[in-house]
Amino acid sequence: MPSDADRYNKKGVLKKKQYKRELNQLQEELVKLQYWIKEENLRVCVVFEGRDAAGKGGVIKRITRRLNPRVARVVALGKPTEREQGQWYFQRYVEQLPTEGEMVLFDRSWYNRAGVERVMGFCTDEEYEEFLRTAPEFERMLVRSGIILIKYWFSISDEEQERRFQKRNEDPKRRWKLSPMDLEARSQWVEYSKAKDAMFEHTDIEEAPWNVVHADVKRHARLNCISHLLDQIPYEDLTPDPIELPPRQNADYDRPPIDDQNWVPAKFGSNPVDDE
């Protein structure tokens, strides 16, 4: 077992090599959990909420990277359509809930109403108050129906969020992550904090409590969240044994001339050569 000095750098951050080793082990366990969810016909719903740039999307990617998308599905709904705006607020989320043998990960969820909609004035006071009354009962109903509901809040400091915003702005590959809403949030930090506190007061219920992830260090947040998720669902290892691959077909076959095919230009490496 390596010492902390070997595992962490001088800033107290898990070293990259150690992080990858730990992540790989957790992803192996997630695959086992996937088999268990499928075998036991479980319905698992995981909600990810938190500040902008807190790392919700990053941990979701690490959770699903090795999983079958037919079992582990990500839901990231955009702005509601005109038709959806006329529906019961929870209706479009209900349509995305897991069926038997499925885990659904919500990259933001019905809690939009308690956060961005409240702070930005996208809902009325009456709609907001109704959400705070209804959300706990809605979630209790989900749990009574047999859905395993797990909720995560990614907590990030003001300073770290600002650092990540600046990094995104400087990198053309990441600049798309800076939405107008993200920029507006910079000037509404206190209001978002008040909204989060009110949300927790009303919706941190025994049947579906909030699990807070300290997210200032991405590596730690990812590992801690995945480890916690695995602890929430008792599972057994149902990983199938390696299968015996059937022999390849051995039959006469004349391949069409390679030059007759429209090959993608080989800017890297080279295309096959027809040696017939």
Secondary structure, DSSP 8 states (H G I E B T S, - for coil): ---HHHHB-TTS-B-HHHHHHHHHHHHHHHHHHHHHHHHHT-EEEEEEEESTTSSHHHHHHHHHTTS-TTTEEEE---S--HHHHTS-TTHHHHTTS--TTEEEEEES-GGGTTTHHHHHT-S-HHHHHHHHHHHHHHHHHHHHTT-EEEEEEEE--HHHHHHHHHHHHH-TTTGGG--HHHHHHHTTHHHHHHHHHHHHHHH-BTTB-EEEEE-SSHHHHHHHHHHHHHHHS------------------------GGGS-----SSS-------
